[in-house]
Structure formats: structure tokens, C-alpha cells
Amino acid sequence: KDQTNLTLEGTNPALQTIRVRNTALKDTLLDAALPSTTGET
């Protein structure tokens, strides 16, 4: 079941977009919540 789910996610553009969006959102939240260690942007 796990392999099937991974395959469907990997071949589903909508799920890929959601995953990328969630990752970007998480990075943004972390950058906003944590002190700037890599420089101000």
C-alpha cells in the first residue's frame, strides 16, 4: 500500500504542487519564527 501511495503521489501533478506548496510554506514559517541565521532577506 505504501509503495502504491508513493507512486500515485509521484505521478499526480496536483499532489506534487501541494507538496511543494506545503514545503515552501513550512520554510517561510520557519524563517519567520526563527532568528535570522543566514542573513536578512
C-alpha positions as a Markdown table, in Angstrom:
| # | Residue | x | y | z |
|---|---|---|---|---|
| 1 | Lys | 0.0 | 0.0 | 0.0 |
| 2 | Asp | 2.8 | 2.4 | 0.9 |
| 3 | Gln | 4.5 | 1.9 | -2.5 |
| 4 | Thr | 1.3 | 2.4 | -4.3 |
| 5 | Asn | 0.6 | 5.7 | -2.4 |
| 6 | Leu | 4.1 | 6.9 | -3.2 |
| 7 | Thr | 3.7 | 6.1 | -6.8 |
| 8 | Leu | 0.4 | 7.9 | -7.1 |
| 9 | Glu | 1.8 | 11.0 | -5.3 |
| 10 | Gly | 4.9 | 10.9 | -7.5 |
| 11 | Thr | 2.8 | 10.9 | -10.7 |
| 12 | Asn | 0.0 | 13.2 | -9.6 |
| 13 | Pro | 0.8 | 16.8 | -10.6 |
| 14 | Ala | -1.8 | 18.2 | -8.1 |
| 15 | Leu | -0.3 | 16.3 | -5.2 |
| 16 | Gln | 3.2 | 17.4 | -6.3 |
| 17 | Thr | 2.0 | 21.0 | -6.3 |
| 18 | Ile | 0.5 | 20.6 | -2.9 |
| 19 | Arg | 3.7 | 19.0 | -1.5 |
| 20 | Val | 5.9 | 21.8 | -3.0 |
| 21 | Arg | 3.5 | 24.5 | -1.6 |
| 22 | Asn | 3.5 | 22.9 | 1.8 |
| 23 | Thr | 7.3 | 22.7 | 1.8 |
| 24 | Ala | 7.6 | 26.4 | 0.8 |
| 25 | Leu | 5.1 | 27.4 | 3.4 |
| 26 | Lys | 6.9 | 25.5 | 6.1 |
| 27 | Asp | 10.2 | 27.1 | 5.1 |
| 28 | Thr | 8.6 | 30.5 | 5.2 |
| 29 | Leu | 7.1 | 29.9 | 8.6 |
| 30 | Leu | 10.4 | 28.6 | 10.0 |
| 31 | Asp | 12.2 | 31.6 | 8.5 |
| 32 | Ala | 9.7 | 33.9 | 10.2 |
| 33 | Ala | 9.7 | 32.1 | 13.5 |
| 34 | Leu | 13.5 | 31.5 | 13.9 |
| 35 | Pro | 16.1 | 34.2 | 14.3 |
| 36 | Ser | 17.8 | 35.1 | 11.0 |
| 37 | Thr | 20.9 | 32.9 | 10.8 |
| 38 | Thr | 21.6 | 33.0 | 7.1 |
| 39 | Gly | 21.2 | 36.8 | 6.7 |
| 40 | Glu | 18.3 | 39.1 | 6.3 |
| 41 | Thr | 16.3 | 38.8 | 3.1 |
